[in-house]
Amino acid sequence: MARRSVELKIQEPGRDQGKLFKITEMSAFDTEEWAERSINAILRNANKEDISFLIPLVYTYVQEATIESSYEELMEKNDEGMVKIQHATEKLAVYLSSLFFSLPYDDLKIVVKPLFDCCSIYLNPGQNDLVEPILNNPNHYIEEVSTIIALKREAFKLHTDFFTRDAKRYLDLFIVSMEQLQSKKDIDTTQTFLNQSER
């Protein structure tokens, strides 16, 4: 099966207006690596309140998403379940997106680079399908900051399809990573307390 792709035509007035971009899904291995790096970056920078909010949110999503053998069956058979999973999905997607794009610059630069690797521009839109990776000549192909933001957002959406069963694999990884982080923080807190008590 071919990798998924989406097209983005810049509608906003400016130097990039009318340009047509193509965003193509990463390979399975690259997506897995990107997801792990993103999860680790989010968790490294998450505060205690973020973790406290995320753990029950992810558990809720996984629980609702695995009631039936597939999301499609859940949609067909269980209206109440459909509402629950949509609600859990929307909350999770919004929160994870906000944490992702709020990462410190150095971390964000690393996890965003693979997203831009997925972006190409049509050299003669409407005439042929010839595309060129935007990173081959980024300053020539992109002249507006708003275009960078739009491409980053669309590439992120393409690789965080929360409405598929595949998402559960990443969320399971997320849960394990969160629990490990929480355990480490608990150990660090206990050790700090013991050290202070010995003084």
C-alpha positions, 0 to 999 in steps of 0.5 A, spaced: 500 500 500 502 506 498 504 511 503 498 517 504 499 524 502 496 530 502 496 537 498 496 544 501 495 550 497 497 556 500 491 561 499 493 566 504 495 573 500 503 573 500 509 571 496 507 564 497 500 564 495 498 559 489 504 555 491 502 547 492 505 543 496 505 535 497 506 532 504 508 524 504 507 520 510 514 517 513 515 510 512 513 505 518 520 505 521 521 513 520 514 514 523 516 509 529 522 513 531 519 520 530 514 518 535 519 515 540 523 521 539 517 526 540 514 522 546 521 522 549 521 530 548 514 531 551 515 527 557 522 530 558 519 537 558 512 535 562 511 538 568 508 534 574 501 537 572 502 535 565 503 528 567 497 528 572 493 530 566 496 526 561 496 519 565 488 518 566 487 521 559 491 516 555 488 511 559 481 513 558 483 513 550 486 506 550 480 503 554 475 506 549 479 505 543 479 497 545 472 496 547 471 493 540 476 490 535 476 496 531 474 503 531 470 502 525 466 497 529 465 501 535 462 507 530 457 502 527 455 498 533 455 503 539 453 510 539 455 512 546 462 509 545 462 513 539 461 519 543 466 517 548 472 515 544 471 522 540 471 526 546 477 522 549 480 523 542 479 530 541 482 532 548 488 527 547 490 530 540 489 537 543 493 536 549 499 532 546 499 537 540 499 543 545 505 540 548 509 538 542 509 545 539 510 548 546 517 544 546 523 548 547 527 550 541 532 545 541 528 539 542 522 542 537 528 543 532 529 535 532 522 533 532 520 537 527 526 536 522 523 529 520 516 533 518 519 537 513 523 532 510 516 529 508 514 536 504 515 537 497 513 543 492 510 542 485 514 545 481 509 546 475 502 545 479 497 543 474 502 541 468 505 535 471 507 532 478 514 534 478 515 535 485 522 537 489 523 536 497 523 543 500 529 542 504 533 542 497 532 549 497 528 552 503 529 559 502 527 559 495 521 555 495 518 558 502 518 565 503 513 566 508 513 564 516 505 562 515 507 557 510 512 554 514 507 553 520 502 551 515 506 545 513 509 543 520 501 543 522 499 539 516 505 534 517 504 533 524 496 531 523 498 526 517 503 522 522 498 523 528 492 519 526 488 518 533 483 515 529 486 508 527 488 502 531 495 504 530 495 509 534 494 505 540 501 502 539 504 509 540 499 510 546 501 504 549 509 506 549 506 513 551 503 510 558 510 506 559 514 512 558 510 516 563 510 511 568 517 510 568 518 517 568 513 518 574 517 512 578 523 516 576 521 522 579 518 518 585 525 515 586 528 522 586 523 525 590 524 520 596 532 520 595 532 528 596 527 527 602 532 522 605 538 526 603 535 532 607 533 528 613 540 525 614 543 532 615 
